[in-house]
Amino acid sequence: MGLHSGTDRRVPTVLSQGLITRHPRTQGWSGHICPVEPRVRRFGTRRDRGLSSQRPTSGSAIITDMSESPSVAQTTDPVIVSLSDASDRSVVGAKATGLALLLDCGQTVPAGFVITVGHTNNLDSTETSAAITAGLQSLGAGPVAVRSSAVEEDQQDASHAGQYASVLNVSPTIGAVADAARKVVASAHGDPIAVIVQQMVPATTAGVAFSANPTTGDDEVVISSITGLADRLLNGSESGNEWVMKDSELTLRAGDRVDEEVIRDVATAVRDIESALGHPVDVEWAYDGEILHIVQARPITALPVQPTDRIPDGFWTKDSTHHPGPLRPLVTSRIGEDDNAVARWAKRSGLVIERLEETTIHGELYNRPIPVGGDGSGKTPPWWLIGIISRVHPEMRRRMAAARSLVESGRLDSVSRDWELHGRASAQEAIRGLRGVDLEALDDQALLEHIDAVEAFASDGADIHFDLGLAYFVSLHELVMWCEQHLSWDAATTLRLLTGHSMASSEPTTVLRSVAAAIERSPAALDALRNGAGDIQTRIAAADPGVGALLNQWINVYGFRSVHYDWSGPTIGELPGLVERMILAELESPTNVLADDEIERQAREAIPVERIDEFERLLEAARRDYPTREDNTAWLGSTVGALMRMAWLEVGQRLADRSVIADREDVFFLTDTEARSSLKEDDDARFETVRRRRAERAWTFAHPGPATYGVPGGPPPDIRGLPKAGRKINGALLWAIEAEFGAPPESATSSSEITGLPGAAGIYTGTARVITSETDFARVQPGDVIVCPITNPAWSVLFGIAGAFVCDSGGPLSHTAILAREYDIPSVLATSDATTRISDGDTITVDGTAGTVSL
């Protein structure tokens, strides 16, 4: 028998042995057979190669779900079933029922039969061997494909793609097919599975296609093609040609423009299948030079879905500096706590804002400052009116008094010393206590109380963080303004005076350097590092317990930090391979962090003698406050984030054990209220909630929101009318906001150059490594130019191996700039779109002095 032709392919082959049995369809199932006229796709005969943009809607499907064929009452399952009669998933598996549905919908599917679930573990019996032999005779000469058809395969919530084995180009003999079938059955690890045996298509071109863009969720067909069989595409060993069909317009995204007529027919077939099945599909196809064969079609799992939340009124600015991507719902539950911390800080510090209102739009964090007595919707008053308000409005008068007290009492000058003397140690002691709790030993109520304790510590830490931040802003602002006035220096040049004075920034690398040195002194540890396999901690500890203890101590301290402000992501210690590459980088080229003595020498030579005391006083204050920024953020931000993550993961594990969610990481896709409720009560499963929110987050990643929503109320407030202390405090804050968050320069960016803001001086040429999430850390190699949305203090571990940094956002006061200056590597910030314009592996030149990136 040859490949399928235009005959009625639902009529099974009847063999004289009677071993291929027509499996009876239920009346309900047969009512779902597609009314599509069966046809063979022969090329050069189709007239309309365009695609309708109409998407199927719920209720309009002919077949609701190819993965949900109803079971069929029967007394005895046959050994094998013709593929065209594979109707009962419990007997023939999901893939086989899907292929049968494709046949019913008029698609051309390679001829084949199914070894049923009840007989795949008895392949050597006389009855099974005879049935397989008969089935092979019905297919005729030529190699066959032996494929899985698990009962739980190809579902809408989980495709299990690649989980089960397939064996191609199998000789059509009972011995070869039985051996291949055993491999397929073994890959199921005991799960119920049938085995499909089909004719191999002598493909000249093959590939995969999606009826909707699997990355963005957009309404377009995405097709990959390759010469010959598609297995090289599927296993990732080769990249093919990438096509996109939007309506009737076909666009080649990558590769060579070949087989365009075939690609158009593939697109049409994929949309036909989607329309018939009622949901977006992932299709594998093969073309033999004349006929297009559909090898498989399954639901697209986790297809991005556009969120439905409303855009709030008013003017909102995206906080890309702290949160460059969408937040998970559990993290957004704490937005109110952040608002409260800012409100408390603003009141005790004499700020003219009442609070920083935050909201999420499609999962991304947006905020807007609310002035004292305002609602965030009005325009900024003129400077003279602000001055009057500050002297007559009761709350503004109280705030100006608070600012005066803060300045005149010396508390602004002492907050950093307090942190150095006892604040840090107190925080570390509290962290040790919280980390020492055996989470698994707690009952559910005690676990929630532990989370409450972590959140209370986080709230107290936020107060300390903001107080330290204000002292930092004021002292740096005064130094930068003085140098601008007396030396004509910009902020980036002045901030070089502080290089080498943020010890917390370089501490993880400095300590790791001592670990690397210990490994280098130990032949056994060095051999385990360079030649061993598996977890680096286990390898080093087994080779040299003393050195292993040093490494474990480093991971215990510096690995227990969240990578992002979104603490739901993994910690440094959870990222496999990163620590190992960092140690290897230290062995090859040790990192040195040095103060920029040259810039200080230039300043002293240029400053008149009568003003040197002013300079010394301002420089001393800035160097006093500068180190606290990264230091307190590491302990009160990144480490607290790790505490939050670990506690909620324990909740997630318990919910997964109770089948409320599928995996412990899914807890981060529940809100705080939902997670607590599910732990306290016997809640229903939340699989659909998690699935939908994952899909919405994927959509937002593919369709990030604009920098702002709404109509701006005007420029930042002109505060020159405030009393002196109010001007000092609020002026420093306004400057710091601009210096930390940055604004893209107005100069045009060319096709060969990206323009941003200078972050750290120097020029470096290297390989770009685009890092958009913590999962990409494993790809970083020594000397790479890291291109990312933004960094936070926990990323300091990467600065020891990177050659340069390029960021979409940030300014001279951002964590990226601070870290880059400490490590003396060039950085360019506020490029807006470097992560989309630069491709992974590109060779680029970073000029941190000019703020440009040459492509």
Secondary structure, 3 states (H helix, E strand, C coil): CCCCCCCCCCCCCCCCCCCECCCCCCHHHHCCCCCCCCCCCECCCCCCCCCCCCCCCCCCCCCCCCCCCCCCCCCCCCCEEEHHHCCCHHHHHHHHHHHHHHHHCCCCCCCEEEECHHHCCCCCCHHHHHHHHHHHHHHCCCCEEEEEEECCCCCCCCCCCCCCCCEEEECCCHHHHHHHHHHHHHCCCCCCEEEEEEECCCCCEEEEEECCCCCCCCCCEEEEEEECCCHHHHCCCCCCEEEEEECCEEEEEECCCCCHHHHHHHHHHHHHHHHHHCCCEEEEEEECCCEEEEEEEEECCCCCCCCCCCCCCCCEEECCCCCCCCCCHHHHCCHHHHHHHHHHHHHHHCCCEEEEEEEEECCEEEEEEEECCCCCCCCCCCHHHHHHHHHHCHHHHHHHHHHHHHHHCCHHHHHHHHHHHHHHHHHHHHHHHHHCCCHHHCCHHHHHHHHHHHHHHHHHHHHHHHHHHHHHHHHHHHHHHHHHHHHCCCHHHHHHHHCCCCHHHHHHHHHHHHHHHHHHHCHHHHHHHHHCCCCHHHHHHHHCHHHHHHHHHHHHHHCCCECCCCCCCCEHHHCCCHHHHHHHHHHHCCCCCCCCHHHHHHHHHHCCHHHHHHHHHHHHHHHHHHHHHHHHHHHHHHHHHHHHHHHHHHHHHHHHHCCCCCCHHHHHHCCHHHHHHHHHCCCCCCHHHHHHHHHHHHHHHHCCCCCEECCCCCCCCCCCCCCHHHHHHHHHHHHHHHHHHCCCCCCCCECCEEECEEEECCEEEEEEEECCCHHHHHHCCCCCEEEECCCCHHHHHHHCCCCEEEECCCCCCCHHHHHHHHHCCCEEECCCCHHHHCCCCCEEEEECCCCEEEC
